[in-house]
């Protein structure tokens, strides 16, 4: 019994211990723990919407935590309300309230200053920064270890700005922001980070403006209005609001609406810190923001925890701030404040005593799913891959048009699977859907204007150009109207039609030099310039140019003078060498074909012996052209060939006479000056357009200024040449084309061409219009419209020239290809007919010649086979014969040996077999057979000791056996050496 009681007591004790451990693990109330009072300080601005939401969210987090973990720890909040620098408020909370942690909008610079105080009480106190976006100073790269960033990195927001700007291809933007803290200069880093992000999408910040905090302005509306009036005069119309409070943003857009800056051609983009608060704005205020786009952090609003928090937040906010209008929906600021308070409270609950360094470590180890997303830290910063919702203000609310994330870019739908965000869009570029822009249009604004709101562009054209074919300015006194035209103006009109938007402009005559006109564009007295303006490096310092619409270069135009050149072989110059060779070949071929055809037809005049054959053909090829040949032509085919060739000769001779007459009678002309160095050495005077860059260019070429004559009109150049005032004129290549087209007699280009960039249109520095016009110029150039306009300009100035230029090489074979082809075809046809007749006429002779050649081939083959047999087959034949003798009876072996080799017992008898192919039906074959048999008998009679010859004949009944049949016979005769010799016949 006692043992059972002990066991029962032990079991009860074990169960109590297990329950106690479980209660500690689950956070249930414990009776044996010491109550710890944790104090948290919070810095907020109670005058702003963000500060009010943060205060309500923090109080809710403390109430929820104390409701769950109130046995051994208790949280107490101490709020500090002021517009003073956050550093002084943090010092107050640490010194007077003795808080264990501080939450608030402290920047890294302020936190570092707070930690540098000498008081040990300040050392290591955790500072959880709720700054709207984490900005970083270029100097303070490493902050105090006690600083914990609860907000997202501002770099992701700058990337989202750049993605929107790059998507719509805006090249310039104006950045605006409200200074969030007068003590810290961290806001200036926003511009740097935005500029770095815009470089990736080939865009830049043209201008930025920092507004002081709204509460510091005595008359905020007047101040903001004055600044917007200044911005309205700028050409760039894309405004990026990097950061601002909700109250400042509402005033900003109210003033912009009054100034007409929320209208056509304008673009406004707001960041997360304002877009996240639009849910709490009254619909009437949103009417001032129609067409504004922006982005807000993506929050999962479908979770149960968010729904409960949303209901409690609205109820509590209305009770504490009943005077606030609008809808008290919790923004991202409230969610972040709640999560930061909860993370701090959980970290305190894990500690048994107050220890600042341990508390920092415990907070950094937080890892839970909060209202704003996953709460975990890396390197002292919140570790979240932020995704933004792209919004577009429309009507009395806004609509979401897309999602954006740094990893995937834009996407229409964002799904989530096992905590992993998945994109279902159109790639990195993605799709934003339809957007309603300011002014109520769905057409994407170009983002800039020139010439002011509603004013056409003021485009200057040179009024004193020397060549009015490019730019002509005519004033009609009767109508009191100025008419402007010319090639350059027409090209610009065609280019403007290629722009994707309407471009209003007015052309204004400019009475000055080309360089002065470029400077006028630079100082904004002109919005642009159109004309025959060369693109030069010096001018690029003042303005930008479009792509050149026509090539250019500096050329020298001089007068022409007669050129006397004596050619010993001037006659040959009438035709090209190829044509001379072709005529000689065709003439000889015609003579050979006629001679051959007459010979085949039995003409006795063409029956010369073979040694004189070649000479007769060549002589006939020469004499028949003048009908002086002694041979008479009787064949009709020969007459056809001769008649055709004589027609060709008549045509060629006529052209030869005309060409030679032209060469010998028309005077040759050459430039009067061949190079620039001659002009410089002789101090010759030269002329050029006095309003252009050419004067300075010639001075750089070592021309003396007094030798450069300025000419103001195209018609003044011939006069200056005639009077001897100039020896050469320097013109740009397009001008030289026009001059030579109009004055084509007596003038020519000479010397090298000094390459230039070409003619282009002039725009102010940084003008986005230059990019669009350059693209349009390329399109027009590729379509060929510029070439057509240039041809029309040159045709209007064209003249005919009966003189004088060197006519270049002589006539080529291309001009006579038709007659030569006809003559060649006829000549070739007759040649084939003559060859066929010649072969038929001498068929018997050719057959006998082939037969004789075949005999020679057969004899050569017999010799080759015999040699092969002697070297290859003979050893094997002897071995076979010896084997047969050894297989006979002894007496037979001795008897045969005695009979065959009785004369000499020292040698072995060898039986030689020779095969012969003969033709028994011919006399030659019969004679060959008899001769071969006699040769064998004589050889066997004289040399019969150790060798014996035996002949094997193969008779063929074909009168002309082919070489292949003979070789086949030899093959079978070769096999007969291993068998009994027999006569073999092959058919």
Secondary structure, 3 states (H helix, E strand, C coil): CHHHHHHHHHHHHHHHHHHHHHHHHHCCCCCCCCCEEEEEEEEECCCCHHHHHHHHHHHHHHHHHHHHCCCCEEEEEEEEECCCCHHHHHHHHHHCCCCCEEEECCCHHHHHHHHCCCCHHHCCCEEEECCCCECCCCCCCCCCCCEEECCCEHHHHHHHHHHHHHHCCCCEEEEEEECCCCCCCHHHHHHHHHHHHHHHCCCEEEEEEEECCHHHCCCHHHHHHHHHHHHHCCCECEEEEEECCHHHHHHHHHHHHHCCCCCCCCEEEECHHHHCCHHHCCHHHHHHHCCCEEEEECCCCCCHHHHHHHHHHHHHHHHHCCCCCCCCCCCHHHHHHHHHHHHHHHHHHCCCCCCHHHHHHHHHCCEEECCCCEEEEECCEECCCCEEEEEEEECCEEEEEEEEECCCEEECCEEEECCEEEECCCCCCCCCCCCCECCCECCCCCCECCCCCCCCEEEEEECCCCCCCCCEEEEECCCCEEEEECHHHHHHHHHHHCCCCCCCEEEEEECCCHHHHHHHHHCCCCCEECCCCECCHHHHCCCEECCCCEEEEEEEEEEEEEECCCCCCHHHHHECHHHHHHHHHHHHHHHHHHHHHHHHCCCHHHCCCHHHHHHHHHHHHHHHHHCCCCCCCCCHHHHHHHHHHHHHHHHHHHHHHHHHHHHHHCCEEEECCCCHHHHHHCCCCEEEECCCCHHHHHHHCCCCHHHEEEECCCHHHHHHHHCCCCCEEEEEHHHHHHHHHHCCCCEEEEEEEEEEEEECCEECCCCHHHHHHHHHHHHHHHHCHHHHHHHHHHHHCCCCCCCCCCCCCCECHHHHHHHHHHHHHHHHHHHHHHHHHHHHHCHHHHHHHHHHHHHHHHHHHHHHHHHHHHHHHHHHHHHHHHHHHHCCCHHHHHHHHHHHHCCCCCCCCEEEEEEEEECCCCHHHHHHHHHHHHHHHHHHHHCCCCEEEEEEEEEECCCCCCHHHHHHHHHHHHHHCCCCCCCEEEC
